[in-house]
Amino acid sequence: MSAARRKTQTQTDRPTRSAQPTWIGVIVIVVAGAAAFSNSFSGVFVFDDRNAIASNPSVKTLWPLTTAMNAPRDTTLAGRPVASLSFALTYALAPADARDVFTTGPGVPDATLVDRFQRNLWIYHAVNLGLHLLTALTLFGVVRRTLRTPVLAPRFGEQADLLSLAIATIWVVHPLTTSAVTYIVQRVEVLMGLCYVLTLYCAIRAGSVGSGFGRTSRRWSTAAIVACALGMGTKETMVTAPIVVWAWDHLFLGSHRRRGPLYAGLAATWLLLAAIMSLAPRSASVGFGLEGVSPWAYLITEAGVIAHYVRVAFVPWPLSLDYEWPIARSLAEALMPATIVASLLAATVWGLIRRTPWSFAGVCVFLILAPTSSVVPIVTEVAADHRMYLPLAAIVACTLLAATWLVQRFHPPAVRAGALGVTATIVVGLGALTYVRNADFSSQERVYAKDVATGPFNARARSNLASVLIDQGRIAEAEPLLREAIRLKPNYADAYANLGVAYVVKGRSQEAIPLFERAVALAPGHPTVWRNYGETLTSVGRFADAARVFRNVLPSSPDDPDLLEGLAWILATAPDAGVRDGKTAVELARRAAQLTGETAPNVLDTLAAAYAENGQFSEAVATAERARALAGSQDRSDQIQQLELRLDLYRHRQPYREPQK
């Protein structure tokens, strides 16, 4: 038996090679992917990009590494140190004059500001696309080697290069990957995907006889473990990678001999993930008991979500960035998709037990989706296309191999020759859809308008679109959207908060205050809403009330620079001496300046006002001059005039006071 096993493994390492050189496949994959995503570089910052990147102080420093790898709690990068570090590296690589430009601002943007904004965007998209292409190339290698195993080589071995090329190319241009590649912060998914596929590839190489069981094999095993550890530090979905490696061995290698050290090393990376998760970095959005969603309700809801994922894998249109999927109230609501998903899961388990190769696709789909689509509720994002980034590859591979088997079995060679043309047509068609989908990311308005169009009951999409319209001064268009959002979801805090902002912009601040009060009552842990509430109170002259609002929320968000700056401004400039506290204002403003890397003109403006209130006029002048210079370099013409007026006061040793209202 041992001799026969050695012979079988030798066949794995000396497969029949096709005439197509590997480098042609590499070129085809890269060119196809680059063409499909060539217009993704204009994709703006949307949704979680703002909190996880634009307002995240940890990405604005590379040293110490502990800072760069420690994103604020309850953001997309929280508890994902490797992903967080990748964004810090990207920030450092961005042009120095553009790296802090994350928006073109409201109204008609200045051409120079637009240019800097686009140059900043370019580096983020370039890194995302580069990681996507690397993942596709690694996938090409995994599929190619899998098709040359003794289990599959008799049927697919001679076509391994062409089939693996087709699978990787279809996947790399598929529109379903746009939500991971073009949605900037979802680099988390892409980077995890690369680590996941790389772990499997290195494990496959480590098990080949050609590399022996000596030094080379140990190097590949070490590489697999390192890739797995990096993935664990990127996204929790990586938790299933060691199991997928075992499943590949079980189905294609037919033996687990001498793989114990590799399995032990991969399993050890779970300790790293456990240590990260013990800190509960995203406890406001992930976990049990949130918003009254039970594990059972989430599980049956996800049955419908998974059925949707399968549909868009085959018919990827229309797509949405924000589905706001409703939670199922009973099994009856999800009975049909639950039956389908349960049947597929049962077939996968049966196939795994019987060691049928096709079951590996099901293993990959269900295991990769399990962390996000089973019993642990993710209440802020019940359904998200980016979760299908890797499972899509398994579906594409299974579908194409099944089609190839049918052609081989039932059709003559002439028909087989046409398969190449059909595959090319599919690639071109999917690439065209991806190109069109990328165009939706060219502005926040287009992204959210598409979500509204595809989600007639999506309150969040309406609120997000209204927020963009408010920034553009289109209040008349924003108000109906917000009122409809409140009708659809009466307890939706963001809709009340955005309607309050709309009222403030229209000069109806007094009417906005009850809306903000309602919003903070519904979402007491939402610092942005508290900040808007406090600023509105300030605008109507209720400085003491505003200070209480900021003090109320700061303990739960002690490192929020906007909250720190907002309270510091009140303590430095309130007309009522009983409210002012220069010393505390300086401490708060210094902390805000530190968190923003001293690159925000408004924060330095507040720090200057705090210095003046504390009697430190030389520091106030120097800081105000820096704020004015920054405002000039960032084309903040609206701030420059006010900064110059205050600077003149400080030079005459006078603090700035807000007017009494």
C-alpha positions in Angstrom: 0.0 0.0 0.0 2.8 2.4 0.8 4.4 1.8 -2.6 1.2 2.5 -4.4 0.7 5.7 -2.4 4.1 6.9 -3.3 3.4 6.2 -7.0 0.1 8.2 -6.8 1.8 11.2 -5.2 4.5 11.1 -7.8 1.8 11.5 -10.4 0.8 14.7 -8.6 4.2 16.2 -9.1 4.8 15.1 -12.7 1.5 15.9 -14.3 0.9 16.1 -18.0 1.6 19.6 -19.0 -0.3 21.5 -21.6 1.4 23.4 -24.4 0.2 26.7 -23.0 3.0 28.4 -21.0 2.1 29.7 -17.6 3.2 33.2 -18.2 0.6 33.7 -20.9 -2.1 32.8 -18.3 -0.6 35.4 -16.0 -0.7 38.1 -18.7 -4.3 37.3 -19.6 -5.5 37.4 -16.0 -3.7 40.7 -15.2 -4.8 42.4 -18.5 -8.4 41.2 -18.1 -8.6 42.3 -14.4 -6.9 45.6 -15.1 -9.3 46.4 -18.0 -12.4 45.5 -16.1 -11.4 47.7 -13.1 -9.7 50.5 -15.2 -12.3 53.0 -14.2 -12.4 52.0 -10.5 -9.7 54.6 -9.7 -12.4 57.4 -9.6 -14.4 55.6 -6.9 -14.9 57.9 -4.0 -14.9 57.3 -0.2 -18.3 55.9 0.8 -20.0 54.4 3.9 -17.4 53.0 6.3 -14.5 54.6 4.3 -15.2 57.8 6.2 -14.8 56.4 9.7 -12.3 53.7 9.0 -10.0 55.8 6.8 -10.7 59.5 6.5 -11.4 60.0 10.2 -9.1 57.3 11.5 -6.0 58.8 13.2 -4.2 55.4 13.3 -3.8 55.2 9.5 -1.9 58.5 9.6 1.2 57.2 11.3 3.5 54.2 10.7 5.3 54.4 14.0 4.9 53.0 16.5 3.4 50.0 14.7 1.1 49.4 17.6 -0.6 52.7 16.7 -0.8 52.0 13.0 -2.3 48.6 13.7 -4.8 49.7 16.3 -7.9 51.3 14.7 -10.6 53.0 16.7 -13.3 50.6 18.1 -16.4 49.8 16.1 -14.9 50.7 12.8 -14.3 48.3 9.9 -10.5 48.1 10.7 -11.0 47.6 14.5 -9.4 44.3 15.6 -7.8 43.9 12.2 -4.2 45.0 12.7 -2.8 43.7 9.4 -5.5 45.5 7.4 -5.1 48.6 9.5 -1.3 48.6 8.8 -1.9 48.3 5.1 -4.0 51.5 5.1 -1.3 53.3 7.1 1.2 52.2 4.5 -1.1 53.5 1.7 -1.5 56.8 3.5 2.3 57.1 3.7 2.6 56.3 0.0 0.1 58.9 -1.1 1.4 62.3 -2.3 2.2 64.5 0.6 0.1 67.4 -0.6 -2.9 65.1 -1.2 -2.9 62.4 1.5 -5.3 64.4 3.8 -7.8 65.3 1.0 -10.6 62.7 1.5 -13.4 64.9 0.0 -13.9 67.7 -2.4 -16.2 69.4 0.1 -19.7 70.7 -0.4 -20.8 72.8 -3.3 -18.8 73.3 -6.5 -15.3 72.0 -5.8 -12.1 73.9 -6.7 -10.2 72.3 -9.6 -7.0 72.1 -7.6 -8.7 70.4 -4.7 -10.3 67.9 -7.1 -6.9 67.1 -8.6 -5.4 66.4 -5.1 -8.5 64.4 -4.1 -8.2 62.2 -7.2 -4.4 61.7 -6.7 -5.1 60.6 -3.1 -7.9 58.2 -4.3 -5.6 56.7 -7.0 -3.1 55.1 -4.5 -5.9 53.5 -2.5 -7.5 52.0 -5.6 -4.1 50.9 -7.0 -3.3 48.9 -3.9 -6.8 47.3 -3.8 -6.6 46.3 -7.5 -3.0 45.0 -7.1 -4.1 42.8 -4.2 -7.1 41.6 -6.3 -4.8 40.6 -9.2 -2.4 38.8 -6.8 -5.4 36.9 -5.4 -6.5 35.9 -8.9 -3.0 34.7 -9.8 -2.8 32.7 -6.6 -6.2 31.2 -7.4 -4.9 30.3 -10.8 -2.1 28.3 -9.2 -4.4 26.6 -6.7 -6.8 25.4 -9.4 -4.1 24.4 -11.7 -2.4 22.2 -9.1 -5.8 20.8 -8.0 -6.7 19.7 -11.5 -3.4 17.9 -11.8 -4.0 15.8 -8.7 -4.6 12.0 -9.3 -8.2 12.5 -8.5 -8.9 15.0 -11.3 -6.0 14.5 -13.7 -7.6 11.7 -15.7 -10.4 14.0 -16.7 -9.0 17.5 -16.5 -5.2 17.2 -16.4 -4.5 17.9 -20.0 -6.6 21.0 -19.9 -5.5 22.1 -16.5 -3.8 25.3 -17.7 -6.7 26.4 -19.8 -9.4 25.6 -17.3 -7.5 27.2 -14.4 -7.0 30.3 -16.6 -10.7 30.4 -17.5 -11.7 30.1 -13.8 -9.3 32.8 -12.6 -10.2 35.2 -15.4 -13.9 34.9 -15.0 -13.5 35.4 -11.3 -11.2 38.4 -11.6 -13.6 40.3 -13.9 -16.9 39.3 -12.1 -19.0 42.2 -11.0 -19.7 40.7 -7.6 -16.0 41.4 -6.7 -16.5 45.2 -7.1 -17.9 45.6 -3.6 -14.6 44.3 -2.2 -12.2 45.9 -4.7 -13.8 49.3 -5.5 -15.3 49.9 -2.1 -12.0 51.0 -0.6 -12.2 49.9 3.0 -13.3 46.4 1.9 -9.7 45.9 1.1 -10.1 43.9 4.3 -12.0 41.3 2.3 -9.5 41.3 -0.6 -6.4 41.1 1.7 -8.0 38.3 3.7 -8.9 36.5 0.4 -5.3 36.7 -0.7 -4.0 35.3 2.6 -6.7 32.6 2.5 -5.8 31.4 -1.1 -2.1 31.8 -0.4 -2.4 29.6 2.7 -4.0 26.9 0.6 -1.5 27.3 -2.3 1.5 27.0 0.1 0.0 24.0 1.9 -0.5 22.3 -1.5 3.1 22.9 -2.4 4.3 21.7 0.9 2.5 18.4 0.4 3.9 17.7 -3.1 6.5 14.9 -3.4 8.6 17.0 -5.7 9.5 19.2 -2.8 10.0 16.2 -0.6 9.5 16.2 3.2 12.7 18.1 3.9 13.8 21.7 3.9 11.7 22.8 0.9 8.6 21.3 2.2 9.2 22.9 5.6 9.6 26.3 3.9 6.3 25.9 2.1 4.6 24.8 5.4 6.1 27.9 7.1 4.9 30.1 4.4 1.4 28.6 4.7 1.4 29.3 8.5 2.6 32.8 8.1 0.0 33.6 5.4 -2.7 32.1 7.7 -1.5 34.2 10.7 -1.6 37.4 8.5 -5.1 36.5 7.4 -6.2 36.0 11.0 -5.0 39.6 11.7 -6.9 40.8 8.7 -10.5 39.4 9.0 -12.2 36.8 11.2 -13.4 34.8 8.2 -9.8 33.4 8.0 -10.8 31.2 11.0 -11.9 28.5 8.6 -8.7 28.4 6.5 -7.0 25.5 8.4 -10.2 23.4 8.0 -10.2 24.1 4.2 -6.6 23.0 4.0 -7.5 19.7 5.8 -10.5 19.3 3.4 -8.3 19.7 0.4 -5.9 17.0 1.6 -8.8 14.8 2.5 -10.4 15.1 -1.0 -7.4 15.4 -3.3 -4.3 14.2 -1.5 -6.0 11.2 0.0 -3.6 11.1 2.9 -2.8 13.2 6.0 0.5 11.5 6.7 3.3 13.8 7.7 1.0 16.8 7.7 0.7 17.0 11.5 3.2 19.8 11.9 1.5 21.9 9.2 -2.0 21.3 10.8 -0.6 22.2 14.2 1.0 25.4 12.9 -2.2 26.5 11.1 -4.3 25.7 14.2 -2.0 27.7 16.3 -3.0 30.8 14.4 -6.4 30.5 16.0 -4.8 31.7 19.2 -3.9 34.9 17.6 -7.4 35.4 16.4 -8.8 34.5 19.8 -6.6 37.1 21.5 -7.9 39.8 19.0 -11.5 38.8 19.5 -11.2 38.8 23.2 -11.0 42.6 23.0 -14.4 42.7 21.3 -13.3 45.4 18.9 -16.7 45.8 17.1 -19.1 45.0 19.9 -21.6 47.6 18.8 -22.3 45.8 15.5 -21.3 42.1 16.0 -22.5 39.8 18.7 -25.4 38.3 20.5 -28.3 40.3 21.9 -27.8 43.4 19.6 -31.0 45.1 18.5 -33.0 42.1 19.7 -31.7 39.9 16.9 -31.4 36.3 18.1 -29.0 33.7 16.7 -32.0 31.7 15.3 -33.5 34.7 13.6 -30.2 35.6 12.1 -29.6 32.0 10.9 -32.9 31.7 9.1 -32.5 35.2 7.7 -29.1 34.3 6.3 -30.6 31.3 4.4 -32.4 33.9 2.2 -29.2 36.0 2.0 -27.1 32.9 0.9 -29.7 32.1 -1.8 -29.4 35.7 -2.9 -25.6 35.4 -3.1 -25.9 32.3 -5.3 -28.3 34.2 -7.6 -26.0 37.2 -8.1 -23.1 34.8 -8.7 -24.9 33.7 -11.8 -26.9 36.8 -12.6 -24.8 39.7 -11.2 -27.3 42.5 -11.8 -28.6 44.6 -10.2 -26.1 44.9 -7.4 -26.3 47.1 -4.3 -23.8 48.3 -1.8 -26.4 48.4 1.0 -29.3 46.0 1.0 -30.5 46.7 4.6 -31.8 43.1 4.5 -34.8 42.7 6.9 -34.6 40.1 9.7 -36.9 37.1 9.2 -39.6 36.9 11.8 -40.3 33.2 11.4 -39.0 30.1 9.6 -42.0 30.3 7.3 -40.7 33.5 5.8 -37.4 31.8 4.8 -38.7 28.3 4.3 -37.9 28.0 0.6 -34.3 29.4 0.6 -33.7 27.6 3.9 -34.7 24.3 2.3 -32.4 24.9 -0.7 -29.5 25.9 1.5 -29.9 23.0 3.9 -30.1 20.6 0.9 -26.8 22.0 -0.5 -25.2 21.8 2.9 -26.3 18.2 3.3 -25.0 17.3 -0.1 -21.7 18.9 0.7 -21.3 17.0 3.9 -22.3 13.7 2.2 -19.7 14.4 -0.6 -17.0 15.2 1.9 -17.7 11.9 3.7 -17.6 10.0 0.4 -14.5 12.0 -0.7 -16.2 13.2 -3.9 -14.1 16.1 -5.4 -17.0 18.3 -6.3 -17.9 18.7 -2.6 -14.8 20.9 -2.1 -16.6 23.8 -3.7 -19.4 23.5 -1.2 -16.9 23.2 1.6 -15.3 26.4 0.6 -18.6 28.3 0.1 -20.2 27.2 3.4 -17.0 27.5 5.5 -16.0 30.9 4.2 -19.5 32.3 4.7 -20.0 30.6 8.1 -18.4 33.4 10.3 -20.7 36.1 8.8 -23.8 34.1 7.7 -24.7 31.7 10.4 -25.5 32.4 14.1 -23.4 35.4 15.1 -25.6 38.4 14.2 -23.9 41.3 12.4 -26.8 43.7 12.8 -25.4 46.6 10.8 -24.8 44.5 7.7 -27.0 41.5 7.4 -26.2 41.0 3.7 -23.1 42.3 1.8 -21.9 41.3 -1.6 -18.2 41.6 -0.6 -18.7 38.5 1.6 -18.9 36.5 -1.7 -15.5 37.6 -2.8 -13.9 34.2 -2.2 -16.9 31.9 -2.2 -17.6 33.2 -5.7 -14.3 31.5 -6.9 -15.5 28.1 -5.7 -18.9 28.6 -7.5 -17.1 29.7 -10.7 -14.7 26.7 -10.6 -17.5 24.2 -9.9 -19.7 25.5 -12.6 -17.0 25.7 -15.3 -15.7 22.2 -14.4 -19.2 20.8 -14.5 -19.8 22.4 -17.9 -16.5 21.0 -19.1 -17.5 17.5 -17.9 -20.8 17.7 -19.8 -19.1 18.9 -23.0 -16.6 16.1 -22.8 -19.3 13.5 -22.1 -22.0 14.4 -24.5 -20.6 16.6 -27.3 -18.3 16.0 -30.2 -14.9 17.7 -30.5 -16.2 20.4 -32.8 -18.6 21.6 -30.1 -15.8 21.5 -27.5 -13.7 23.8 -29.7 -16.5 26.4 -29.4 -16.2 26.4 -25.6 -13.2 28.7 -25.8 -15.3 31.3 -27.7 -18.1 30.9 -25.2 -15.7 31.4 -22.3 -14.2 34.5 -23.9 -17.7 35.9 -24.4 -18.6 35.4 -20.8 -15.3 37.1 -19.7 -16.1 40.1 -22.0 -19.7 40.3 -20.8 -18.8 40.1 -17.1 -16.0 42.6 -17.5 -18.3 45.0 -19.2 -20.8 44.7 -16.3 -18.0 45.3 -13.9 -16.9 48.4 -15.7 -20.5 49.7 -15.6 -20.8 48.9 -11.9 -17.5 50.6 -11.1 -18.9 53.8 -12.6 -21.5 53.8 -9.8 -18.7 54.5 -7.3 -17.7 57.7 -9.1 -19.8 59.7 -6.6 -21.5 59.2 -3.4 -24.8 60.3 -5.0 -24.6 57.6 -7.6 -23.8 54.9 -5.1 -26.7 55.8 -2.8 -29.1 56.5 -5.6 -28.5 53.0 -6.9 -29.2 51.6 -3.5 -32.5 53.5 -3.3 -33.4 52.3 -6.8 -32.8 48.7 -5.9 -34.2 48.8 -2.4 -37.8 50.2 -2.3 -37.9 49.6 1.5 -34.3 50.7 2.3 -34.5 53.5 4.8 -30.7 53.6 5.3 -30.1 54.2 1.6 -32.6 57.1 1.6 -30.9 58.7 4.6 -27.5 58.3 3.0 -28.6 59.8 -0.3 -30.2 62.7 1.6 -27.0 63.3 3.5 -25.2 63.8 0.2 -27.9 66.1 -1.1 -27.7 68.2 2.1 -23.9 68.6 1.6 -24.7 69.9 -1.9 -27.3 72.3 -0.6 -30.2 70.4 -2.2 -32.4 70.5 0.9 -35.7 70.4 -1.0 -34.7 67.0 -2.5 -33.3 65.7 0.8 -36.3 66.3 3.1 -38.7 63.9 1.3 -36.2 61.1 1.3 -35.7 61.6 5.1 -39.3 61.7 5.8 -39.8 58.5 3.8 -36.9 56.9 5.7 -38.6 57.7 9.0 -41.9 56.3 7.7 -40.2 53.1 6.6 -38.2 52.8 9.9 -39.7 55.0 12.7 -36.8 54.3 15.1 -34.0 55.1 12.6 -31.8 57.6 14.4 -29.7 58.6 11.4 -32.8 59.8 9.5 -33.8 62.0 12.5 -30.2 63.3 12.8 -29.9 64.1 9.0 -33.3 65.8 9.0 -32.0 67.9 11.9 -28.9 68.8 9.9 -31.2 69.8 7.0 -33.2 72.1 9.3 -29.9 73.7 10.6 -28.8 74.3 7.0 -32.1 76.0 6.3 -31.7 78.2 9.4 -34.2 76.4 11.5 -31.9 75.3 14.3 -34.5 75.6 17.0 -36.7 73.1 15.2 -33.7 70.8 14.7 -33.0 70.4 18.4 -36.0 68.0 19.1 -34.9 65.9 16.1 -31.4 65.6 17.5 -32.8 64.8 21.0 -34.9 62.0 19.4 -31.8 60.7 17.5 -29.5 60.5 20.6 -32.3 58.8 22.5 -32.5 56.2 19.8 -28.7 55.9 19.3 -26.9 57.0 22.5 -23.6 55.5 21.2 -23.5 57.5 18.0 -20.9 60.2 18.5 -21.5 62.0 15.3 -25.2 62.6 16.3 -24.1 63.9 19.7 -21.6 66.2 18.0 -24.3 67.6 15.7 -26.6 68.1 18.6 -23.9 69.9 20.6 -23.0 72.1 17.7 -26.6 73.0 17.1 -27.1 74.0 20.8 -23.9 76.1 20.4 -25.3 77.8 17.3 -28.4 79.0 19.2 -26.4 80.2 22.2 -27.0 77.4 24.6 -23.3 77.0 25.4 -23.8 75.4 28.8 -26.2 72.8 27.4 -23.8 72.1 24.5 -20.9 71.5 26.9 -23.0 69.1 28.9 -23.8 67.2 25.7 -20.2 66.9 24.7 -19.2 65.8 28.2 -21.9 63.2 28.2 -20.6 61.4 25.1 -16.8 61.9 25.5 -16.4 59.0 28.1 -17.6 56.5 25.5 -15.6 58.0 22.7 -12.5 59.5 24.4 -10.4 59.5 21.2 -12.9 61.1 18.9 -11.1 64.2 17.6 -14.4 65.9 16.6 -15.9 65.6 20.0 -12.7 66.7 21.7 -12.5 69.7 19.4 -16.1 70.6 19.8 -16.0 70.7 23.6 -12.6 72.5 23.6 -14.1 75.2 21.4 -17.0 75.8 23.8 -14.7 75.9 26.8 -12.4 78.4 25.0 -14.8 80.7 23.4 -18.2 80.7 25.2 -19.3 84.2 26.2 -20.3 83.0 29.6 -17.3 83.0 31.9 -19.0 80.2 34.0 -18.8 77.9 31.0 -15.2 78.7 29.9 -12.2 76.6 31.2 -9.0 77.5 29.4 -6.8 74.8 30.9 -9.2 72.0 30.1 -9.8 73.4 26.6 -6.0 73.3 25.9 -5.8 69.7 27.1 -8.7 68.6 24.9 -7.6 70.5 21.8 -4.0 69.2 22.2 -5.4 65.7 22.2 -7.5 66.4 19.2 -4.6 67.8 17.3 -2.4 64.8 18.2 -5.1 62.4 17.0 -5.4 64.3 13.7 -1.7 64.5 13.1 -1.9 68.3 13.4 -3.2 68.4 9.9 -6.7 69.7 10.4 -7.0 73.5 10.3 -10.2 73.6 12.4 -8.5 71.6 15.2 -5.5 73.9 15.2 -7.9 76.9 15.2 -9.5 75.6 18.3 -6.2 74.9 19.9 -5.2 78.5 19.2 -8.4 79.8 20.8 -7.8 77.6 23.8 -4.2 78.9 24.2 -5.6 82.4 24.1 -8.2 81.7 26.7 -5.5 80.3 28.9 -3.4 83.4 28.5 -0.7 81.7 26.3 -0.9 84.2 23.5 2.5 83.5 21.8 1.4 79.8 21.5 -2.0 81.0 20.2 -0.4 83.2 17.5 2.0 80.4 16.3 -0.8 77.8 16.2 -3.2 80.1 14.4 -0.5 80.9 11.8 -0.1 77.1 11.3 -3.8 76.7 10.9 -4.0 79.5 8.4 -1.1 78.0 6.4 -2.8 74.6 6.4 -6.2 76.1 5.3 -4.4 77.8 2.5 -2.6 74.6 1.3 -5.9 72.7 1.5 -7.9 75.5 -0.3 -10.1 76.1 2.7 -10.9 79.7 1.7 -14.0 79.7 3.9 -11.7 79.3 7.0 -8.9 81.7 6.1 -10.8 84.9 6.7 -12.0 83.8 10.2 -8.5 82.6 11.1 -7.0 86.0 10.1 -9.6 87.8 12.3 -8.8 85.7 15.3 -5.1 85.8 14.6 -5.3 89.6 14.8 -7.0 89.3 18.2 -4.2 87.0 19.6 -1.5 89.4 18.4 -3.2 92.1 20.5 -3.4 89.6 23.4 -7.1 89.3 23.3 -9.0 85.9 23.4 -11.8 85.1 20.9 -15.4 85.1 22.2 -18.4 83.7 20.5 -21.1 86.4 20.2 -23.9 86.3 22.7 -27.1 85.0 21.1 
